Amino acid sequence: MNKKIAAIFLSGLMAVSFAGCGLKSPEAPAAPAAPAETTAPAETTPAETAAEPEVTLIYAEVNPLDTIVGQTGTAFKEKVEELSGGKIKIDIQASGVLGSENDVLDAMLGGGGTIDMSRISAFALTSYGGEKSKLLSIPYTFVSREHFWNFATSELAPEFLLEPHENGSGVRGLFYGEEGFRHFFTVKDIKGIEDLKGMKLRVSNDPVMQGLVEGLGASPTVVAFGELYSALQTGVVDGAEQPIANYKSNAFPEVAPTIILDGHTLGAIQVVITDEAWDKLTEEQQNIIMEAGKYASEFNRTISEEAENKVLDQLKAEGVNVVEVDDITPWQEAVKDVIATATANSAELYQQIVNMK
């Protein structure tokens, strides 16, 4: 399907009312301190805000609103609308109604204005020339959440966010967040890394993730996220990987009730906006978007670990087979060639990230 057809198709989808998701938006906390930035956005006065034109930005989210990323999107929306006095509205289309991350990115990069913004996994940009973004998905790069946030608030972070804009892709990153470490989950019970051998494990169309699965002795199988539940149910795949909160919110425990806490990557996310949408905003509106992005990033940092731990406790109480990994060394050894290959062209930059722990 070419990009024009995809844009028409997505426009048709948005004509159907998906706004009533039935999910309750989280209460936004008092505004936390913003993470360090190279420059602070200029403050917008009430008079300036009143003079601004009204604009609505369509925001795509593949996960439900009750997930960590869904709550982060809602926090961003509410802050934008508060700061703009309602002149900028963020229309969040959640639960994948606008397609998978790749579908959404294809639509955004194809132009046409059907989708203005989206929350994406950092590694989703790898297939679109995101060489820097790829480094954030390298297995076992981040040893802790603190390690990731050291990067996300560093002088390197804006450089990574602006990469797709600078290489002409047509989108730019606004802010970072995370949705917890990603883990494998399977239909059959497993006890350790050796049990993954020979399994068909779902992956996105990402060479790093495919290499990771191959390194573990399994068979990478590309399946669209929206089709993953049925793929697990029918035996098309034997397992997949997601952060804990997404695993539960998408009802995957119903068809794959074993999760092994290998934490192969931290689910680094970023919110992106098309250059087309960005350029239509006034300078004051751009400042509001950036200020709300800093707020949403800090909101994400505040809720992520607590929300994940709560979900993990719920999974255990519901009888999910949660397998702890006491020694991560065999996993790291299994994928060391993948790491070396994926970082070969950016070894110095990758080492800077590693050193931030």
N, C-alpha and C positions, 0 to 999 in steps of 0.2 A: 504494500500500500504506500503510494508516494505521499510526500508531506502535505500536498494540497488536499488530497482525499482525507488524510488523517485529521487535518484542521477542520474540514467540513464535518466529519464524523463527530469530533469532540464538541463542535459548536452545537450539534444536534443533541448531544448528551446533556449539555448544560441547559437546554430548553426545558428539560424535564426537571421538576422540582425535587431536588435532593436535600434541600436545606433542612428539612425536618428530620434530622438523624436520630432524634429521640435520646440523645446523650446530653447529659448535664455538663455545662461548662464549669471548669474549676474556678474557685474564687481566687482572684489575683491578690498576692500578698502586697504589703507595703513595698514600695519600690526599693530594691536593694542597691547597694553601691555598684556602680558600673565597673566592668573590668577595664584595665588600662588600655588606652588607645593612643595612636600616634598623634591624632588631633581630635579635639572635642567639637561636636556639632554646635553651630551657633544657636542660641536660644531663640525661639519663635514667640513674639509678643501676641497677646490676644487680638490686637488690631490687625496684625499681619494674617493671623489665622482666619479672621472673619472675612478678609478680602480674597482668600484663596478659593479657586474653583473646586467644585465637588468632583470626586473621582472614586470609582469602585475598582478594586483589584481582585481578580479571581486567583485564589490560592489553593493549590492542589495538595492533598495529603493522602497517601495510600493507606494509612492505618486509621483506626477509629479514634474519635476524639478523647476517649478515656485513657489512651496510652500516654506515655511520657511525651512523645513527639506531638500528639494531638493536643495535650494540655499546653505545651509550649507554643503551638500555633495559636491557641485561644488567647493566651497571655499576650502574645504579640498583637493580635487583632484588637483586643480591648485597649491596649496602651496606645496604639496608633489612633484609634477612634477617640480616645480621651484627649490626647495631645492635639489632635486636629479639630476638636470641637465637632466631631461627626462629619467633617468635610471629606476625610479619606475613610472609605469603608473597605474592610477586608472580607471578602466572601469566601469562606473556607468550604471547599468541597472535599469532604473526608471519605474514609473507607474505600478508597480506590475507585470512586465513581467516574473519575476522569482517566482511569487507566493506571498501568504500572508506572514505575519511575521512568523506565525507558520510553514508554508511550508519551508521558508528560514532557520529558526532555525533548523528544522528537517534535512535539507540537510547539514547544517554546522556541526551539532553535529554528523551526520552520517559519516562524513569523505568523502574522495574521491576528494576533492579540486574543486568541481563544483562552489562553492561560497566561497570567501575568507573573505569578509567583509559585514557588513550590518548595516544600521541605524535601530534601534528597539526602541519601547516604553519600558521604564524601566520595566513595569509590565509584558511584554511578557516573561520575564525569570521566573516568578512566577511558571508556570507549569513545569519548569525544575529545581526545587529545589532552586530558588532564593529567599530565605527568607528575605534577606536584601533588595533586589530590590523591593519586595512586599511593603515594608514600604513607598516607594516613590509614591505609587498609592492609599494610604489610603485616603478616601474622606476628604476633607477640612483640609488636613495637612498643606499645604503651603498657607499662607494668602496673599502672594504677590509674584511677580517675584523676588524681592530683597531677600525675605526669601529663595526661592529656590537656588539662586546663593550664598547665605551665606553657604548653605550646599555644593553646587557643588565645591566650592573653599576651603572647610574645610579639616582638616586632616582625616575626616571620608570618604571622597569621594573616594580615591584610594582603600580603604578597600571594598567598595561596588562594584567598577569596577572589582576588581580581584576575587570576590566571585565565579563566574562560573568556572574560571580556577582552583581555589583552591579546589572546590568540585568535580573536575574531569569531568565537562561537556564538556570541549574541546574548549571553547571560552574564551576570556578575553575582558573586556571593555577598551577602549582607552580614551574616553573623553565624557563629558556631554554636553547637550544642552536642549532646551525646545521649544515647538511649541505653547505656549499659553495655557490658561485655556480651559478645555474641557466643552462643553455644550450640552444639549439635543436639538434635532430638530425633528419635527414631521410633518406628512402628514396633519393632521387637525390642525386648530387653537386652541391654548391653552392660558390660562391666568395665570396659576399658578401651584403649586405643586399638588394640588388636581385633576387637569385634567389628570395627568399621570396615575392615578389609573386604573388598568385593561388593559392598553395598552401593546402591545407586542413590547418591545424595544430591538433592536439588541445589543448584547454584543459579545466580543471575548471570547475565552475559558479561562476565568480568574475568579476564585472564588470571588475575592474582588469586581469586577465589577458586577458580578451576584448578590452578596449580596446587593450591593448598589441599584440595580434596584428593588429587592424584598422589600427592606426597604421603597422604594417610593410607594409601592403598585402596581407595574407593573410586567409584566411577562418577565423575561430575555430569549432572544431567540438567540442562537448562529448561526451566519451567517458569512460566509467568507467575508472579506472586498471587494474582487473583485465581489461579488454577491449582495452587499448591494443596489446598485442603482435599480436593477431589483426587489429586495425584497421589497423595498419601493414602487415601481411603481405598483406591483401586489398585494400588501396588505399582503404579508408574514409577514412583520413587520409594525408597526405604527410609528416607530421612531428609532432614534439611537443617538449616541453622538460622537462628534469629536471636535478638535480645530477649530476655526473660519476659518482659512486659508484653512484647508483641506476640510471643509464643502463646500466652494466655488469652490476650484480647481477641486473637483471631481463631480461638477455639481449637488450636492444634493439639492440645492434650487429648481431645476426644479421639483422634485417629493416630496419634504418635505419643503415647503416654510415658516415654522415657526421655529424660534430658540429662546430658552429661556436661558438667560445668568445666569445660576446657578453656573457655575465655580466649579463643584464638585471636579475636580482634576486638577493639573497643568500637562500639557503634558510633563513630564520629558522624555528625550530621551538619548540614549547613542549609540555610534558607537562601534561595537564589531568586533574582528578579530579571526579567528580560531587559535588555538595553532599550528596546522599544518602549516598554512601560516606564522605565527609569527616566528616559529623556523627555517624556510627556509631563513629568512632575516638575513643579517649580522648585527653586532652590530651597524654599522654606519647607515644602513638602518632603523633599529628599532628606532634609535635616530631621524631620519628624520620624521618617522611616528608620533612619540610622539610630536615633535616640531610643525608639521603641525596640529596635533590634538588640541594643545593649541590655535593655531591661529584660527582654525575653531570654537572652543568653544566660543572664545571671539567675533568672527564674528557673531555667532548665537545670543549671548547676545546683540549685538549692533543693529541687525536688527529686532529682534522678535516682540517687542512691537509696533514699528512704522509700520511694515508690517501688523500686525494684525489690528491696528486701521484703516489703509487705506482700508483693505478688509471690515471691518465692515461698514465704510462709503459707500462703493460701494454697499453692500447688502441692506442698507437702501434706497439708491437711486434707486435700481432696484425693490423696492417694497416688499422685504422680510419682514415678520412680525417679528420684533425683540422685544422680550419681556424682559424688565428689571426686575431684582429681587431686590426689595428694602430691604427686610428682609430675610437674609439667615438662621436665627435661626430655622424655621420649617424644613428646609432641613437637617440641622445638627442633630436635634432631631430625625428625621426619620431614620437616619443611625447610631446612636450612638452605637447600639448593634453590628453592622457590624464592626465598628472601634475597639470596645473592643475585639471582637473575633479575628480579624485579627492581632492585636498587642499583644495578650496575651503572646506569647512566646518570644517576643522581646520588652517588655514594657520599659525597661531602655534605650535601643538604640533608640527606637521610640521617647521617651521623649527628648533625646538629639537633635533630628531633630526639634521637635516642639519648643524647647527653642532657636533655632537659629534665630527666627523671630526678 
